[in-house]
Amino acid sequence: MNIRNYLPIIVLVFAILFFAYDIVADLLDKDESRIHIAVELLVFVAMSLVLFRELRHVRYLNREVIEHQSRTARLSGDLMIVMNTQFSQWGLSPSESEVALLLIKGLSMREISELREVKEKTVRQQAASIYAKSGHAGRHELAAHFIEDLMSAGVEGE
């Protein structure tokens, strides 16, 4: 929780509490004018309404964030299913599927070889096989194939 997101609400709560205390104190003090108390009461009500509106807005924004996180997670999961299905259709081996995923994520050949604990030459051969089986010229076309699916799913889902 970021306190800066709630700062206006916190300030409003303290101001409302101050005005509530001041109104009660003024009512107990018989010398205070009715106009002064009425103005303070009007400010108190206005601030209370603004606070209520702000709280509703924060609740709405929180729901929106949760909905977008859920949608993003769903799209991400759906994309992985689409990718694995496509890898299967292309006839990629499990190792080639793993390399393809790492290529799409943007890892270099060296990074993939270190991560998979194989020689870089092996990764290059697997990448060449992936490109041949998929019909794509390189990692950019391979990644673009799936990004296009994701973008199409995002447009259809709206």
N, C-alpha and C positions, 0 to 999 in steps of 0.2 A: 504494500500500500504506500503510495507516494503522498506525503502530507501536503504537498503543494496543490494536488488535485482537490483537496478538501479545505484548503485555506479560506476561501470565501464563505463556506458554510460555517467554519469554526468562528470566523470574525462575526458573522451574523448572529450566531448563537450567543456569543458574549455580549454583543450590542443589545440583543433582545433581553437578556438577563439583566443588563444594566438598566434598560428602560423599565422593565417590570419592577425592579427594586426601587427605582426613582419614583415611579408612579405610586407605589404603595407608600413610600416615605412622604410624598407630597400629599396624599390623601390623609395621612395621619397628622400632618402639619396643617392645622386649620387656617393658617395665614396665606397659603398658596392659592393663587387665583384659579378659577375654573377654566379659563382660556388656556393657561399654561398646562394644566393637567390634560385638557382636551387635545392640545397639540401633541403632547408626549404620548397620549393614548393613540392618536392617529398614526404617529411615527411607529409606535409599537406594533400596531395592526399591519401597517404596510410592510414592515420588516419581517413580520411573521409570515405574511403572504409570499414575500420574495423567498424566504427560507424554504417554505413548503414547495414552491416552484422549483427551486434549486435541487431539493432532495428528490423530487419526481424526475428531474432531468438527469441527475446522477444515476438513479435507478434505471432509467431508460438507456443511458449510455452503457451501463454495465451489462444489461441484457443484449445490447447490440454487439458488444465485445465478445460475449460468450457465444452468440450466434455466429459471428464471423470466425471465431476460433474453431467452433464445431465444423463449420463449412470448410475451412481450410484443412482441418484434419481429415474430413471425409474425402475431399478432393485429393489430398496427398495419398490416402489409403487407396482410393480408386485408381489413382495414377500408377501406384505400385502394382496393382492387379493388372491393369492394362499393359504395363511394361513387361511383367512376367509372362502374360499371355502372348504378347508379341515376340518375346525372346523364344518362347516355345514354338511359335509358328515359323520363326526363322530357322529353327533347328539348332539353336545355340546349346552348347553343353552347360552344365552348372558352372564350370569355371569361366566359360566365355560370358555367361549371364552376369556373373559377379564382376568381371572386368568391364563389361558394357555399362553396368550401373556406375562403376567408379569413373569411367570415362565421361559419362553424362554428368556426373557430379563435378567434373572439372579437374580431377587429379591428373598429375603428369604420369608418364610411363614409369619414371623412377619411383614416384610415390606409390604407385600401384604395386610395383615389384617389391618394394620394401614392406608394404602392408601385407601382401600375400606371401612374402618370403620366398619369392621365386626370382629367377634372373630377368633382367629387363628385356632381354631378347625373347624370352617366353611370352612376356606381356605384349611385345610388339607383334609377335606371330599370332597371338590370340586376337589382338585388335584387328589385324589384317583379315583374319577369318571372320570376325564379326562384321566388318565392313562389306566383305564379299557376300556373306549370307544375307545381310540386311539390304544390300543394294545401295548403300550410302557410301559417299566418297571419304568421309572422315567423321570425327567426333561432333563437329558442328551440325552436320546434316542429321546425324544420329540423335543428337539432343533436340534439334528442331522438330524432328518427327514427333516426339512426345510433347514438346511444348505446344505444338499446334493442337494436339488432342486435349491438353489441359485448358488451353484458351477456348476451344470449342465447347468443352464441358462447362466452363465458367459462364459463357454467353447463354447456353441453353438453360443453365440452372437459375438464371436471374428472372 
